[in-house]
Amino acid sequence: MSDVWVSTPAATGLRGRRNNDTEPELLLRRALHAAGARFRLRRSLATGCNPDLVLPGRKIAVWVDGDFWHGCPVHGRKTFNGPNASLWAAKMQRNRERDARATELARQAGWTVVRLWECELRASPADAARRVLAATNPAGATTM
């Protein structure tokens, strides 16, 4: 396979996608705000560690992972086909590695990490907000 991306009709829907202030992020922010939580957006905790939002008073870092881009076990793509299949597989692997690295950096900095799938938020923003607020910080535990 080639190391150069080939333009395909399927790629049209992926161009120009937002990477922050997405609908799932907004659903979570509204639910957290309604629950009385206050948070900060996109605060860098370390180089390469930029959660979607943080609750500084509770020391909780939250990432909202898109089902497609981060490989949701239920809704993410398992295989790729077409001229860019190997490039997509490599990109998804890099995304997973970057997510693990960011989680570890936040944990090492003393933050509790909560990662939420897009599908979780779409199903019940209130439950997702409760999960975030229920997270505690016993020695940097990670909630996945």
C-alpha positions in Angstrom: 0.0 0.0 0.0 1.0 3.6 -0.6 2.1 6.1 2.1 0.1 8.8 0.3 -3.5 9.4 1.1 -5.8 8.9 -1.9 -8.9 11.1 -2.2 -12.1 9.0 -2.1 -15.8 9.9 -2.1 -16.0 8.7 1.5 -13.5 11.3 2.7 -15.8 14.1 1.8 -17.7 13.7 5.0 -14.6 13.7 7.1 -13.1 17.0 5.8 -13.4 20.0 8.1 -14.7 18.1 11.1 -14.5 20.0 14.4 -12.1 18.8 17.0 -13.5 20.9 19.9 -16.9 22.2 20.9 -18.4 19.1 19.3 -22.0 18.1 20.0 -21.0 15.4 22.6 -18.8 17.9 24.4 -21.6 20.5 24.5 -24.0 17.8 25.8 -21.5 17.0 28.6 -20.9 20.7 29.4 -24.6 21.5 29.7 -25.2 18.4 31.9 -22.3 19.3 34.2 -23.4 22.9 34.4 -26.9 21.9 35.2 -25.5 19.6 38.0 -23.8 22.7 39.5 -20.2 21.8 38.4 -17.9 24.4 37.2 -15.1 23.6 34.8 -12.4 25.0 32.5 -12.0 24.1 28.8 -8.9 22.8 27.1 -6.5 23.6 29.9 -3.1 22.1 29.2 -1.9 19.9 32.1 1.5 19.1 30.5 2.9 19.0 27.0 0.8 16.6 25.0 -1.9 16.5 27.7 -4.9 18.7 26.8 -8.2 17.4 28.2 -11.4 18.6 26.7 -12.3 20.0 30.1 -11.0 20.0 33.7 -12.7 20.4 37.1 -9.8 22.1 38.9 -11.3 22.0 42.3 -11.8 18.3 42.1 -8.6 17.7 40.1 -10.6 15.8 37.4 -9.5 15.8 33.7 -12.1 14.7 31.2 -11.7 13.7 27.6 -14.7 13.1 25.2 -13.6 10.5 22.7 -15.3 10.3 19.4 -16.5 6.8 18.5 -14.9 6.8 15.1 -11.6 8.6 15.7 -10.8 6.9 19.0 -12.1 3.4 18.2 -15.1 2.8 20.4 -15.2 -0.9 21.0 -18.9 -0.9 20.2 -19.3 1.7 17.4 -15.8 2.2 16.1 -14.5 0.8 12.9 -12.8 -2.6 13.3 -11.4 -2.9 9.8 -10.7 -0.5 6.9 -10.8 -1.2 3.2 -9.9 0.8 0.1 -6.8 2.4 -1.0 -6.1 4.1 2.4 -6.8 1.1 4.6 -3.3 0.7 6.0 -3.0 4.5 6.6 -6.3 4.5 8.5 -5.3 1.6 10.6 -2.0 3.3 11.4 -3.8 6.6 12.2 -6.2 4.9 14.6 -3.3 3.1 16.3 -1.5 6.5 16.8 -4.7 8.0 18.2 -4.9 5.1 20.8 -1.2 5.6 21.7 -1.7 9.4 22.1 -4.7 8.9 24.3 -2.8 6.4 26.5 0.1 8.8 26.8 -2.1 11.8 27.7 -4.0 9.7 30.3 -0.7 8.7 31.9 0.7 12.3 31.9 -2.5 13.6 33.6 -2.4 10.7 36.1 1.3 11.4 36.9 0.4 15.1 37.4 -2.1 14.0 40.1 -5.3 14.3 38.1 -8.1 11.8 38.0 -8.9 10.9 34.4 -12.3 10.3 33.0 -12.7 9.3 29.4 -16.2 9.2 27.9 -17.3 7.8 24.6 -19.4 9.9 22.3 -22.1 7.2 22.4 -22.2 7.4 26.2 -22.9 11.1 26.0 -25.5 10.8 23.3 -27.3 8.1 25.3 -27.4 10.0 28.5 -25.6 13.2 29.2 -26.9 13.3 32.8 -25.4 9.8 33.5 -22.1 10.8 32.0 -22.0 14.0 34.1 -22.8 11.9 37.2 -19.9 9.6 36.3 -17.6 12.6 36.0 -18.7 14.1 39.3 -18.5 10.7 41.1 -14.8 10.4 40.1 -12.5 10.9 43.1 -8.8 11.2 43.3 -7.4 8.3 45.4 -3.8 8.4 44.6 -4.4 9.4 40.9 -6.8 6.6 40.1 -8.0 6.5 36.5 -11.6 6.0 35.5 -12.0 4.5 32.0 
